Amino acid sequence: MPITSYRRKPYAAGMSLPASARAMSTAELQAASPQQIIDELDAGGAILVITTDDPPSLLGVLTRDRDILGEATLAAAIARGDIPPLADLLDQ
């Protein structure tokens, strides 16, 4: 299964990350062993890629979890306006 990255707020807005999710700066990510990152993602973890700014900004999320991918795809479609927000659909 490929590693998928969802960027910025469409993902972070409504996602429930696994308990094993952790934040890593881009520098930390580049310094880490690629196999270490893949193993962590294969174990069901997620990595929030952040800037080193103060306060840090979310750049994206690395994950291989199919449930998270589904939630992120839905959140991104809502953010793009492809589908209405779920609350609007439930009110109808």
Secondary structure, 3 states (H helix, E strand, C coil): CCCEEEEHHHHHCCCCCCCCCEEEEHHHHHHCCHHHHHHHHHCCCEEEEECCCCCCCEEEEEECCHHHHHHHHHHHHHHHCCCCCHHHHHHC
